[in-house]
Amino acid sequence: ETGVTQSPTHLIKTRGQQVTLRCSSQSGHNTVSWYQQALGQGPQFIFQYYREEENGRGNFPPRFSGLQFPNYSSELNVNALELDDSALYLCASSLGLGSSTGELFFGEGSRLTVL
Amino acid sequence: GESVGLHLPTLSVQEGDNSIINCAYSNSASDYFIWYKQESGKGPQFIIDIRSNMDKRQGQRVTVLLNKTVKHLSLQIAATQPGDSAVYFCAENKFKGASYDKVIFGPGTSLSVIP
């Protein structure tokens, strides 16, 4: 177990709706990254938060947004859902500067289905 | 653009044999290369990493080889066991400022162990 927890584990939405996914990072980790993993593919980087500020963003539209809280937990918000947003959303925490490798510790993901 | 890819999407090995999973990368600026294992229904799990200034690193039953000349990374698993059945991702990471940049994942190789 990595100590990273995500909620909800599964959810179903319809096109145009909005969704919020939550992540509690491992104790002591100040960096949270979000990834989207479509079926049969590798995780794609969405963005990363370091000490409550966005610290890098992948090739995702602005309707994907996030937050990191003072306790380093994080949210991923997706507005105006599209069918292609159906995927496993993974949260990963890391030590940031405290890590010699930037090793990511992943949660088990939130499976989003958009109908 | 940056990309990390794998040569084979699937690999089947007999229990007890050695497994070799290969990966090609394109970004010579990466500081670390990492192998992750993802079992069905779970998030990716760190296996082993290697710094860009090394060419070999060994762990428990696993060895990672890095050939920077041809931009090739491989994961060797000794005495493969049924519990090794999973999707394996190579990934790359580089240091950026106060934290690490996004980790870029390849598409994955599915390893099946035949009892």
Interface residues (C-beta under 8 A of the other chain):
Chain A: T2 V4 T31 S33 Y35 Q41 G42 P43 Q44 F45 Q48 Y50 N55 G56 G58 L90 A92 S94 G96 L97 S99 T101 G102 E103 L104 F105 F106 G107 E108 G109
Chain B: Y32 I34 Y36 G41 K42 G43 P44 Q45 F46 D49 F89 N93 F95 K96 G97 A98 S99 Y100 D101 K102 V103 I104 F105 G106 P107 G108
